[in-house]
Amino acid sequence: MFVGVMAAIMPVMSIDAAQPDAVVRATRALAVACLLGMVALGLAWELWLARTGSGTWAVKVLPLVWPLAGMLKLRLYTYRWVSLLVWLYIAEGLVRGPAGRGAEAALAWAQVALGLLLFAATAAHVRWRLSHARRSGVEVTA
């Protein structure tokens, strides 16, 4: 029974992952670009630009690196949890932005902007893929 279910699901999954439509490609590109931008900004901020400590806070970008492979492989579950994870970084930027001065405030607001763009891209990606799956008659449970 399991083999029959997997055989029925695999063609749908492989077609979707092998030839994504334009909206899926665009939202993936924007999401990955924002994610990489947030990683680069976080590392630059904590290691070179802020100069507030030893750089140990640079480990805060590690949770942003983990979903990169899943996003490139079009795993819907990854897009879902990244859309929730990004709010921690948006909140950090909203706290540090008004409190900071000069470059630190600019970096915080850049983090907020990248985070909001990442959220919009992941939400649009999930919404499009779910609506497309429903229109094509594929049952989505995850």
N, CA, C and O atoms as a GROMACS GRO file, in nm:
protein
  568
    1MET      N    1   0.082  -0.119   0.000
    1MET     CA    2   0.000   0.000   0.000
    1MET      C    3   0.087   0.125   0.000
    1MET      O    4   0.060   0.219  -0.075
    2PHE      N    5   0.192   0.127   0.084
    2PHE     CA    6   0.280   0.243   0.092
    2PHE      C    7   0.347   0.270  -0.041
    2PHE      O    8   0.360   0.385  -0.082
    3VAL      N    9   0.389   0.165  -0.110
    3VAL     CA   10   0.455   0.182  -0.239
    3VAL      C   11   0.358   0.241  -0.340
    3VAL      O   12   0.397   0.324  -0.422
    4GLY      N   13   0.232   0.198  -0.336
    4GLY     CA   14   0.131   0.252  -0.427
    4GLY      C   15   0.105   0.400  -0.402
    4GLY      O   16   0.090   0.478  -0.496
    5VAL      N   17   0.099   0.438  -0.275
    5VAL     CA   18   0.079   0.579  -0.241
    5VAL      C   19   0.198   0.662  -0.287
    5VAL      O   20   0.181   0.769  -0.345
    6MET      N   21   0.318   0.613  -0.260
    6MET     CA   22   0.437   0.687  -0.301
    6MET      C   23   0.447   0.696  -0.453
    6MET      O   24   0.490   0.799  -0.506
    7ALA      N   25   0.408   0.591  -0.524
    7ALA     CA   26   0.412   0.595  -0.670
    7ALA      C   27   0.314   0.697  -0.724
    7ALA      O   28   0.339   0.760  -0.826
    8ALA      N   29   0.201   0.714  -0.656
    8ALA     CA   30   0.103   0.813  -0.699
    8ALA      C   31   0.148   0.954  -0.669
    8ALA      O   32   0.116   1.047  -0.742
    9ILE      N   33   0.223   0.972  -0.560
    9ILE     CA   34   0.266   1.105  -0.520
    9ILE      C   35   0.392   1.149  -0.592
    9ILE      O   36   0.404   1.266  -0.628
   10MET      N   37   0.485   1.061  -0.613
   10MET     CA   38   0.616   1.097  -0.668
   10MET      C   39   0.610   1.169  -0.803
   10MET      O   40   0.684   1.266  -0.821
   11PRO      N   41   0.526   1.126  -0.899
   11PRO     CA   42   0.524   1.201  -1.024
   11PRO      C   43   0.482   1.346  -1.003
   11PRO      O   44   0.537   1.436  -1.068
   12VAL      N   45   0.387   1.372  -0.915
   12VAL     CA   46   0.344   1.509  -0.889
   12VAL      C   47   0.457   1.589  -0.826
   12VAL      O   48   0.480   1.703  -0.864
   13MET      N   49   0.527   1.528  -0.731
   13MET     CA   50   0.636   1.598  -0.664
   13MET      C   51   0.751   1.625  -0.759
   13MET      O   52   0.810   1.733  -0.758
   14SER      N   53   0.785   1.527  -0.843
   14SER     CA   54   0.898   1.546  -0.931
   14SER      C   55   0.868   1.647  -1.041
   14SER      O   56   0.957   1.722  -1.080
   15ILE      N   57   0.745   1.651  -1.091
   15ILE     CA   58   0.709   1.750  -1.192
   15ILE      C   59   0.714   1.888  -1.132
   15ILE      O   60   0.766   1.982  -1.193
   16ASP      N   61   0.660   1.902  -1.009
   16ASP     CA   62   0.658   2.032  -0.944
   16ASP      C   63   0.799   2.082  -0.917
   16ASP      O   64   0.828   2.200  -0.938
   17ALA      N   65   0.887   1.993  -0.870
   17ALA     CA   66   1.023   2.035  -0.836
   17ALA      C   67   1.110   2.050  -0.960
   17ALA      O   68   1.200   2.134  -0.962
   18ALA      N   69   1.084   1.971  -1.064
   18ALA     CA   70   1.169   1.975  -1.183
   18ALA      C   71   1.137   2.096  -1.271
   18ALA      O   72   1.229   2.158  -1.325
   19GLN      N   73   1.010   2.130  -1.285
   19GLN     CA   74   0.972   2.239  -1.373
   19GLN      C   75   0.878   2.334  -1.300
   19GLN      O   76   0.758   2.337  -1.331
   20PRO      N   77   0.928   2.410  -1.206
   20PRO     CA   78   0.840   2.504  -1.136
   20PRO      C   79   0.796   2.616  -1.229
   20PRO      O   80   0.868   2.654  -1.321
   21ASP      N   81   0.677   2.667  -1.205
   21ASP     CA   82   0.628   2.775  -1.290
   21ASP      C   83   0.695   2.907  -1.252
   21ASP      O   84   0.777   2.912  -1.160
   22ALA      N   85   0.661   3.012  -1.322
   22ALA     CA   86   0.729   3.141  -1.306
   22ALA      C   87   0.711   3.200  -1.167
   22ALA      O   88   0.805   3.258  -1.113
   23VAL      N   89   0.592   3.187  -1.110
   23VAL     CA   90   0.569   3.243  -0.976
   23VAL      C   91   0.653   3.170  -0.872
   23VAL      O   92   0.710   3.233  -0.783
   24VAL      N   93   0.660   3.039  -0.882
   24VAL     CA   94   0.740   2.960  -0.787
   24VAL      C   95   0.887   2.997  -0.801
   24VAL      O   96   0.956   3.014  -0.700
   25ARG      N   97   0.936   3.009  -0.924
   25ARG     CA   98   1.076   3.047  -0.944
   25ARG      C   99   1.104   3.187  -0.890
   25ARG      O  100   1.208   3.210  -0.828
   26ALA      N  101   1.012   3.280  -0.914
   26ALA     CA  102   1.034   3.418  -0.869
   26ALA      C  103   1.032   3.429  -0.717
   26ALA      O  104   1.117   3.495  -0.658
   27THR      N  105   0.935   3.363  -0.653
   27THR     CA  106   0.928   3.371  -0.507
   27THR      C  107   1.044   3.297  -0.442
   27THR      O  108   1.094   3.339  -0.338
   28ARG      N  109   1.088   3.187  -0.504
   28ARG     CA  110   1.206   3.117  -0.451
   28ARG      C  111   1.329   3.205  -0.464
   28ARG      O  112   1.408   3.214  -0.370
   29ALA      N  113   1.347   3.270  -0.579
   29ALA     CA  114   1.464   3.356  -0.598
   29ALA      C  115   1.464   3.471  -0.498
   29ALA      O  116   1.568   3.502  -0.439
   30LEU      N  117   1.348   3.534  -0.478
   30LEU     CA  118   1.341   3.644  -0.382
   30LEU      C  119   1.366   3.595  -0.240
   30LEU      O  120   1.437   3.660  -0.163
   31ALA      N  121   1.307   3.481  -0.204
   31ALA     CA  122   1.324   3.428  -0.068
   31ALA      C  123   1.470   3.391  -0.042
   31ALA      O  124   1.524   3.423   0.063
   32VAL      N  125   1.533   3.324  -0.137
   32VAL     CA  126   1.673   3.283  -0.119
   32VAL      C  127   1.764   3.406  -0.114
   32VAL      O  128   1.858   3.411  -0.035
   33ALA      N  129   1.737   3.504  -0.200
   33ALA     CA  130   1.818   3.626  -0.199
   33ALA      C  131   1.805   3.700  -0.066
   33ALA      O  132   1.904   3.747  -0.010
   34CYS      N  133   1.683   3.710  -0.014
   34CYS     CA  134   1.663   3.776   0.116
   34CYS      C  135   1.727   3.697   0.228
   34CYS      O  136   1.786   3.756   0.320
   35LEU      N  137   1.717   3.566   0.222
   35LEU     CA  138   1.779   3.482   0.325
   35LEU      C  139   1.930   3.499   0.325
   35LEU      O  140   1.991   3.516   0.430
   36LEU      N  141   1.991   3.493   0.208
   36LEU     CA  142   2.136   3.513   0.198
   36LEU      C  143   2.174   3.655   0.239
   36LEU      O  144   2.278   3.676   0.302
   37GLY      N  145   2.091   3.752   0.204
   37GLY     CA  146   2.116   3.890   0.247
   37GLY      C  147   2.112   3.904   0.398
   37GLY      O  148   2.193   3.977   0.456
   38MET      N  149   2.017   3.836   0.461
   38MET     CA  150   2.009   3.842   0.607
   38MET      C  151   2.129   3.775   0.673
   38MET      O  152   2.179   3.822   0.776
   39VAL      N  153   2.176   3.666   0.614
   39VAL     CA  154   2.295   3.598   0.668
   39VAL      C  155   2.417   3.690   0.654
   39VAL      O  156   2.493   3.708   0.749
   40ALA      N  157   2.435   3.747   0.536
   40ALA     CA  158   2.550   3.837   0.513
   40ALA      C  159   2.542   3.960   0.602
   40ALA      O  160   2.643   4.002   0.659
   41LEU      N  161   2.423   4.018   0.614
   41LEU     CA  162   2.406   4.134   0.700
   41LEU      C  163   2.434   4.100   0.845
   41LEU      O  164   2.502   4.176   0.914
   42GLY      N  165   2.382   3.987   0.892
   42GLY     CA  166   2.405   3.947   1.031
   42GLY      C  167   2.552   3.923   1.062
   42GLY      O  168   2.602   3.964   1.167
   43LEU      N  169   2.621   3.856   0.970
   43LEU     CA  170   2.764   3.832   0.991
   43LEU      C  171   2.843   3.962   0.987
   43LEU      O  172   2.927   3.987   1.073
   44ALA      N  173   2.817   4.045   0.886
   44ALA     CA  174   2.890   4.172   0.876
   44ALA      C  175   2.861   4.261   0.996
   44ALA      O  176   2.951   4.326   1.049
   45TRP      N  177   2.737   4.263   1.039
   45TRP     CA  178   2.697   4.348   1.151
   45TRP      C  179   2.770   4.306   1.278
   45TRP      O  180   2.827   4.391   1.347
   46GLU      N  181   2.768   4.180   1.309
   46GLU     CA  182   2.825   4.135   1.436
   46GLU      C  183   2.978   4.119   1.432
   46GLU      O  184   3.042   4.131   1.536
   47LEU      N  185   3.035   4.093   1.316
   47LEU     CA  186   3.180   4.070   1.310
   47LEU      C  187   3.260   4.197   1.279
   47LEU      O  188   3.370   4.215   1.332
   48TRP      N  189   3.206   4.284   1.193
   48TRP     CA  190   3.286   4.399   1.150
   48TRP      C  191   3.223   4.534   1.176
   48TRP      O  192   3.291   4.626   1.222
   49LEU      N  193   3.096   4.548   1.149
   49LEU     CA  194   3.036   4.682   1.148
   49LEU      C  195   2.998   4.734   1.285
   49LEU      O  196   3.015   4.854   1.311
   50ALA      N  197   2.948   4.652   1.373
   50ALA     CA  198   2.900   4.699   1.502
   50ALA      C  199   3.014   4.729   1.598
   50ALA      O  200   3.010   4.827   1.672
   51ARG      N  201   3.114   4.645   1.598
   51ARG     CA  202   3.229   4.660   1.688
   51ARG      C  203   3.188   4.678   1.834
   51ARG      O  204   3.244   4.759   1.908
   52THR      N  205   3.088   4.599   1.873
   52THR     CA  206   3.040   4.610   2.011
   52THR      C  207   3.090   4.496   2.100
   52THR      O  208   3.062   4.495   2.220
   53GLY      N  209   3.160   4.401   2.044
   53GLY     CA  210   3.203   4.287   2.125
   53GLY      C  211   3.298   4.198   2.048
   53GLY      O  212   3.363   4.240   1.952
   54SER      N  213   3.303   4.074   2.091
   54SER     CA  214   3.397   3.980   2.033
   54SER      C  215   3.343   3.911   1.908
   54SER      O  216   3.415   3.834   1.845
   55GLY      N  217   3.221   3.936   1.872
   55GLY     CA  218   3.162   3.872   1.755
   55GLY      C  219   3.092   3.742   1.784
   55GLY      O  220   3.054   3.670   1.692
   56THR      N  221   3.074   3.711   1.912
   56THR     CA  222   3.006   3.585   1.945
   56THR      C  223   2.858   3.588   1.907
   56THR      O  224   2.797   3.482   1.891
   57TRP      N  225   2.802   3.706   1.892
   57TRP     CA  226   2.662   3.715   1.851
   57TRP      C  227   2.642   3.678   1.705
   57TRP      O  228   2.529   3.672   1.658
   58ALA      N  229   2.750   3.653   1.632
   58ALA     CA  230   2.738   3.614   1.492
   58ALA      C  231   2.673   3.477   1.477
   58ALA      O  232   2.625   3.443   1.369
   59VAL      N  233   2.671   3.399   1.584
   59VAL     CA  234   2.606   3.267   1.577
   59VAL      C  235   2.455   3.280   1.560
   59VAL      O  236   2.388   3.181   1.531
   60LYS      N  237   2.402   3.398   1.576
   60LYS     CA  238   2.257   3.416   1.561
   60LYS      C  239   2.211   3.393   1.417
   60LYS      O  240   2.092   3.374   1.394
   61VAL      N  241   2.302   3.394   1.322
   61VAL     CA  242   2.263   3.371   1.183
   61VAL      C  243   2.259   3.223   1.147
   61VAL      O  244   2.212   3.189   1.038
   62LEU      N  245   2.306   3.136   1.233
   62LEU     CA  246   2.304   2.992   1.202
   62LEU      C  247   2.165   2.938   1.170
   62LEU      O  248   2.151   2.859   1.077
   63PRO      N  249   2.061   2.977   1.245
   63PRO     CA  250   1.927   2.927   1.207
   63PRO      C  251   1.883   2.972   1.068
   63PRO      O  252   1.793   2.911   1.010
   64LEU      N  253   1.943   3.076   1.014
   64LEU     CA  254   1.908   3.120   0.880
   64LEU      C  255   1.978   3.039   0.772
   64LEU      O  256   1.934   3.037   0.657
   65VAL      N  257   2.086   2.972   0.806
   65VAL     CA  258   2.161   2.893   0.709
   65VAL      C  259   2.094   2.757   0.687
   65VAL      O  260   2.095   2.704   0.576
   66TRP      N  261   2.037   2.700   0.792
   66TRP     CA  262   1.979   2.566   0.785
   66TRP      C  263   1.872   2.552   0.677
   66TRP      O  264   1.873   2.450   0.607
   67PRO      N  265   1.780   2.645   0.659
   67PRO     CA  266   1.673   2.621   0.561
   67PRO      C  267   1.714   2.641   0.415
   67PRO      O  268   1.633   2.617   0.326
   68LEU      N  269   1.835   2.683   0.389
   68LEU     CA  270   1.875   2.716   0.253
   68LEU      C  271   1.860   2.596   0.158
   68LEU      O  272   1.809   2.612   0.048
   69ALA      N  273   1.904   2.480   0.199
   69ALA     CA  274   1.894   2.361   0.112
   69ALA      C  275   1.749   2.325   0.083
   69ALA      O  276   1.714   2.292  -0.030
   70GLY      N  277   1.664   2.331   0.184
   70GLY     CA  278   1.523   2.300   0.164
   70GLY      C  279   1.453   2.400   0.074
   70GLY      O  280   1.364   2.364  -0.003
   71MET      N  281   1.494   2.526   0.083
   71MET     CA  282   1.434   2.627  -0.004
   71MET      C  283   1.477   2.606  -0.148
   71MET      O  284   1.397   2.624  -0.240
   72LEU      N  285   1.601   2.569  -0.169
   72LEU     CA  286   1.648   2.545  -0.305
   72LEU      C  287   1.584   2.420  -0.365
   72LEU      O  288   1.567   2.411  -0.487
   73LYS      N  289   1.548   2.325  -0.280
   73LYS     CA  290   1.483   2.203  -0.326
   73LYS      C  291   1.330   2.215  -0.331
   73LYS      O  292   1.261   2.117  -0.357
   74LEU      N  293   1.279   2.334  -0.307
   74LEU     CA  294   1.135   2.363  -0.311
   74LEU      C  295   1.054   2.282  -0.210
   74LEU      O  296   0.943   2.238  -0.242
   75ARG      N  297   1.107   2.262  -0.093
   75ARG     CA  298   1.033   2.190   0.011
   75ARG      C  299   0.936   2.287   0.077
   75ARG      O  300   0.976   2.384   0.140
   76LEU      N  301   0.809   2.259   0.061
   76LEU     CA  302   0.705   2.348   0.109
   76LEU      C  303   0.712   2.367   0.260
   76LEU      O  304   0.690   2.477   0.310
   77TYR      N  305   0.742   2.260   0.332
   77TYR     CA  306   0.751   2.268   0.477
   77TYR      C  307   0.858   2.369   0.520
   77TYR      O  308   0.840   2.441   0.618
   78THR      N  309   0.968   2.373   0.448
   78THR     CA  310   1.075   2.467   0.482
   78THR      C  311   1.026   2.610   0.467
   78THR      O  312   1.053   2.695   0.553
   79TYR      N  313   0.956   2.638   0.359
   79TYR     CA  314   0.903   2.773   0.339
   79TYR      C  315   0.806   2.811   0.450
   79TYR      O  316   0.802   2.927   0.492
   80ARG      N  317   0.730   2.715   0.496
   80ARG     CA  318   0.634   2.744   0.603
   80ARG      C  319   0.705   2.783   0.733
   80ARG      O  320   0.669   2.883   0.794
   81TRP      N  321   0.806   2.705   0.774
   81TRP     CA  322   0.866   2.738   0.903
   81TRP      C  323   0.960   2.857   0.893
   81TRP      O  324   0.982   2.926   0.993
   82VAL      N  325   1.016   2.884   0.776
   82VAL     CA  326   1.098   3.005   0.761
   82VAL      C  327   1.011   3.130   0.774
   82VAL      O  328   1.056   3.232   0.826
   83SER      N  329   0.887   3.121   0.725
   83SER     CA  330   0.798   3.237   0.736
   83SER      C  331   0.766   3.269   0.883
   83SER      O  332   0.729   3.382   0.914
   84LEU      N  333   0.781   3.173   0.971
   84LEU     CA  334   0.763   3.199   1.114
   84LEU      C  335   0.895   3.238   1.181
   84LEU      O  336   0.898   3.327   1.267
   85LEU      N  337   1.003   3.173   1.142
   85LEU     CA  338   1.134   3.202   1.201
   85LEU      C  339   1.178   3.347   1.177
   85LEU      O  340   1.239   3.409   1.264
   86VAL      N  341   1.148   3.398   1.062
   86VAL     CA  342   1.196   3.531   1.024
   86VAL      C  343   1.144   3.640   1.118
   86VAL      O  344   1.205   3.746   1.130
   87TRP      N  345   1.031   3.615   1.184
   87TRP     CA  346   0.977   3.717   1.275
   87TRP      C  347   1.067   3.743   1.396
   87TRP      O  348   1.062   3.851   1.454
   88LEU      N  349   1.149   3.647   1.434
   88LEU     CA  350   1.246   3.671   1.542
   88LEU      C  351   1.349   3.777   1.500
   88LEU      O  352   1.388   3.862   1.580
   89TYR      N  353   1.391   3.770   1.375
   89TYR     CA  354   1.490   3.866   1.324
   89TYR      C  355   1.426   4.002   1.297
   89TYR      O  356   1.491   4.105   1.314
   90ILE      N  357   1.301   4.002   1.256
   90ILE     CA  358   1.230   4.129   1.239
   90ILE      C  359   1.214   4.197   1.374
   90ILE      O  360   1.235   4.317   1.387
   91ALA      N  361   1.179   4.119   1.475
   91ALA     CA  362   1.163   4.176   1.610
   91ALA      C  363   1.296   4.231   1.661
   91ALA      O  364   1.299   4.337   1.723
   92GLU      N  365   1.405   4.159   1.636
   92GLU     CA  366   1.535   4.210   1.679
   92GLU      C  367   1.566   4.343   1.611
   92GLU      O  368   1.614   4.437   1.676
   93GLY      N  369   1.540   4.352   1.482
   93GLY     CA  370   1.563   4.477   1.410
   93GLY      C  371   1.476   4.590   1.461
   93GLY      O  372   1.520   4.704   1.468
   94LEU      N  373   1.351   4.558   1.496
   94LEU     CA  374   1.261   4.661   1.548
   94LEU      C  375   1.302   4.709   1.686
   94LEU      O  376   1.275   4.823   1.723
   95VAL      N  377   1.368   4.624   1.762
   95VAL     CA  378   1.418   4.665   1.893
   95VAL      C  379   1.546   4.746   1.880
   95VAL      O  380   1.563   4.848   1.945
   96ARG      N  381   1.637   4.699   1.794
   96ARG     CA  382   1.768   4.764   1.782
   96ARG      C  383   1.764   4.889   1.694
   96ARG      O  384   1.850   4.976   1.708
   97GLY      N  385   1.667   4.900   1.605
   97GLY     CA  386   1.659   5.015   1.514
   97GLY      C  387   1.640   5.148   1.585
   97GLY      O  388   1.724   5.238   1.569
   98PRO      N  389   1.534   5.164   1.661
   98PRO     CA  390   1.512   5.292   1.729
   98PRO      C  391   1.616   5.320   1.839
   98PRO      O  392   1.644   5.436   1.869
   99ALA      N  393   1.671   5.216   1.897
   99ALA     CA  394   1.767   5.234   2.005
   99ALA      C  395   1.907   5.267   1.954
   99ALA      O  396   1.988   5.325   2.026
  100GLY      N  397   1.935   5.231   1.830
  100GLY     CA  398   2.070   5.250   1.777
  100GLY      C  399   2.092   5.388   1.720
  100GLY      O  400   1.999   5.467   1.703
  101ARG      N  401   2.218   5.415   1.690
  101ARG     CA  402   2.256   5.542   1.630
  101ARG      C  403   2.339   5.515   1.506
  101ARG      O  404   2.418   5.420   1.503
  102GLY      N  405   2.322   5.596   1.406
  102GLY     CA  406   2.405   5.589   1.287
  102GLY      C  407   2.397   5.457   1.215
  102GLY      O  408   2.290   5.414   1.173
  103ALA      N  409   2.513   5.392   1.201
  103ALA     CA  410   2.522   5.269   1.124
  103ALA      C  411   2.443   5.156   1.188
  103ALA      O  412   2.383   5.074   1.117
  104GLU      N  413   2.441   5.150   1.320
  104GLU     CA  414   2.367   5.042   1.385
  104GLU      C  415   2.218   5.051   1.357
  104GLU      O  416   2.153   4.949   1.334
  105ALA      N  417   2.163   5.171   1.359
  105ALA     CA  418   2.021   5.188   1.327
  105ALA      C  419   1.994   5.152   1.182
  105ALA      O  420   1.893   5.088   1.152
  106ALA      N  421   2.082   5.191   1.092
  106ALA     CA  422   2.064   5.159   0.950
  106ALA      C  423   2.070   5.008   0.928
  106ALA      O  424   1.992   4.955   0.848
  107LEU      N  425   2.160   4.940   0.996
  107LEU     CA  426   2.169   4.794   0.984
  107LEU      C  427   2.044   4.726   1.039
  107LEU      O  428   1.995   4.629   0.982
  108ALA      N  429   1.992   4.778   1.148
  108ALA     CA  430   1.871   4.721   1.206
  108ALA      C  431   1.752   4.738   1.112
  108ALA      O  432   1.673   4.646   1.094
  109TRP      N  433   1.739   4.855   1.053
  109TRP     CA  434   1.627   4.878   0.961
  109TRP      C  435   1.645   4.797   0.833
  109TRP      O  436   1.546   4.754   0.772
  110ALA      N  437   1.768   4.774   0.791
  110ALA     CA  438   1.792   4.688   0.675
  110ALA      C  439   1.751   4.544   0.707
  110ALA      O  440   1.696   4.475   0.622
  111GLN      N  441   1.777   4.501   0.829
  111GLN     CA  442   1.736   4.367   0.871
  111GLN      C  443   1.584   4.356   0.871
  111GLN      O  444   1.529   4.255   0.828
  112VAL      N  445   1.517   4.459   0.918
  112VAL     CA  446   1.370   4.459   0.917
  112VAL      C  447   1.318   4.451   0.774
  112VAL      O  448   1.227   4.373   0.744
  113ALA      N  449   1.376   4.531   0.685
  113ALA     CA  450   1.331   4.531   0.545
  113ALA      C  451   1.354   4.395   0.479
  113ALA      O  452   1.266   4.343   0.410
  114LEU      N  453   1.472   4.338   0.499
  114LEU     CA  454   1.500   4.205   0.443
  114LEU      C  455   1.408   4.099   0.502
  114LEU      O  456   1.362   4.009   0.432
  115GLY      N  457   1.382   4.110   0.631
  115GLY     CA  458   1.293   4.014   0.696
  115GLY      C  459   1.151   4.022   0.644
  115GLY      O  460   1.086   3.919   0.621
  116LEU      N  461   1.102   4.143   0.625
  116LEU     CA  462   0.966   4.158   0.570
  116LEU      C  463   0.957   4.108   0.427
  116LEU      O  464   0.857   4.047   0.388
  117LEU      N  465   1.061   4.134   0.349
  117LEU     CA  466   1.064   4.081   0.212
  117LEU      C  467   1.069   3.928   0.212
  117LEU      O  468   1.003   3.863   0.132
  118LEU      N  469   1.148   3.872   0.302
  118LEU     CA  470   1.157   3.726   0.312
  118LEU      C  471   1.022   3.668   0.352
  118LEU      O  472   0.980   3.567   0.296
  119PHE      N  473   0.956   3.730   0.447
  119PHE     CA  474   0.824   3.682   0.487
  119PHE      C  475   0.725   3.689   0.371
  119PHE      O  476   0.650   3.594   0.346
  120ALA      N  477   0.725   3.801   0.300
  120ALA     CA  478   0.633   3.816   0.187
  120ALA      C  479   0.660   3.711   0.079
  120ALA      O  480   0.567   3.654   0.021
  121ALA      N  481   0.788   3.686   0.052
  121ALA     CA  482   0.823   3.588  -0.051
  121ALA      C  483   0.784   3.447  -0.010
  121ALA      O  484   0.730   3.372  -0.090
  122THR      N  485   0.810   3.410   0.116
  122THR     CA  486   0.775   3.275   0.160
  122THR      C  487   0.624   3.257   0.169
  122THR      O  488   0.572   3.152   0.132
  123ALA      N  489   0.554   3.359   0.216
  123ALA     CA  490   0.408   3.349   0.224
  123ALA      C  491   0.346   3.338   0.085
  123ALA      O  492   0.254   3.258   0.064
  124ALA      N  493   0.395   3.417  -0.009
  124ALA     CA  494   0.345   3.410  -0.146
  124ALA      C  495   0.376   3.274  -0.209
  124ALA      O  496   0.293   3.218  -0.280
  125HIS      N  497   0.495   3.224  -0.181
  125HIS     CA  498   0.534   3.093  -0.234
  125HIS      C  499   0.441   2.982  -0.182
  125HIS      O  500   0.391   2.902  -0.261
  126VAL      N  501   0.419   2.980  -0.054
  126VAL     CA  502   0.333   2.877   0.006
  126VAL      C  503   0.190   2.892  -0.045
  126VAL      O  504   0.126   2.794  -0.082
  127ARG      N  505   0.141   3.013  -0.048
  127ARG     CA  506   0.004   3.036  -0.092
  127ARG      C  507  -0.015   2.993  -0.238
  127ARG      O  508  -0.114   2.928  -0.271
  128TRP      N  509   0.079   3.029  -0.324
  128TRP     CA  510   0.068   2.994  -0.465
  128TRP      C  511   0.072   2.843  -0.484
  128TRP      O  512  -0.010   2.787  -0.558
  129ARG      N  513   0.165   2.778  -0.418
  129ARG     CA  514   0.177   2.633  -0.437
  129ARG      C  515   0.057   2.558  -0.383
  129ARG      O  516   0.013   2.460  -0.443
  130LEU      N  517   0.002   2.603  -0.270
  130LEU     CA  518  -0.117   2.536  -0.216
  130LEU      C  519  -0.238   2.559  -0.306
  130LEU      O  520  -0.314   2.466  -0.330
  131SER      N  521  -0.256   2.680  -0.354
  131SER     CA  522  -0.371   2.706  -0.442
  131SER      C  523  -0.355   2.632  -0.575
  131SER      O  524  -0.453   2.582  -0.630
  132HIS      N  525  -0.233   2.626  -0.625
  132HIS     CA  526  -0.208   2.553  -0.749
  132HIS      C  527  -0.234   2.403  -0.730
  132HIS      O  528  -0.287   2.338  -0.820
  133ALA      N  529  -0.196   2.350  -0.615
  133ALA     CA  530  -0.219   2.208  -0.588
  133ALA      C  531  -0.369   2.179  -0.576
  133ALA      O  532  -0.416   2.077  -0.624
  134ARG      N  533  -0.442   2.269  -0.513
  134ARG     CA  534  -0.587   2.249  -0.500
  134ARG      C  535  -0.657   2.255  -0.636
  134ARG      O  536  -0.748   2.177  -0.663
  135ARG      N  537  -0.613   2.348  -0.720
  135ARG     CA  538  -0.673   2.360  -0.854
  135ARG      C  539  -0.646   2.237  -0.938
  135ARG      O  540  -0.731   2.195  -1.018
  136SER      N  541  -0.528   2.178  -0.922
  136SER     CA  542  -0.494   2.062  -1.002
  136SER      C  543  -0.545   1.932  -0.940
  136SER      O  544  -0.523   1.824  -0.996
  137GLY      N  545  -0.613   1.941  -0.826
  137GLY     CA  546  -0.674   1.824  -0.766
  137GLY      C  547  -0.585   1.742  -0.676
  137GLY      O  548  -0.621   1.631  -0.638
  138VAL      N  549  -0.469   1.794  -0.641
  138VAL     CA  550  -0.378   1.723  -0.552
  138VAL      C  551  -0.415   1.757  -0.409
  138VAL      O  552  -0.430   1.875  -0.375
  139GLU      N  553  -0.430   1.656  -0.325
  139GLU     CA  554  -0.463   1.679  -0.186
  139GLU      C  555  -0.335   1.713  -0.110
  139GLU      O  556  -0.238   1.638  -0.114
  140VAL      N  557  -0.336   1.826  -0.040
  140VAL     CA  558  -0.220   1.870   0.036
  140VAL      C  559  -0.253   1.855   0.183
  140VAL      O  560  -0.346   1.917   0.233
  141THR      N  561  -0.175   1.773   0.253
  141THR     CA  562  -0.200   1.750   0.396
  141THR      C  563  -0.091   1.811   0.482
  141THR      O  564  -0.115   1.838   0.600
  142ALA      N  565   0.026   1.835   0.428
  142ALA     CA  566   0.137   1.884   0.510
  142ALA      C  567   0.137   2.034   0.517
  142ALA      O  568   0.223   2.093   0.581
   0.00000   0.00000   0.00000
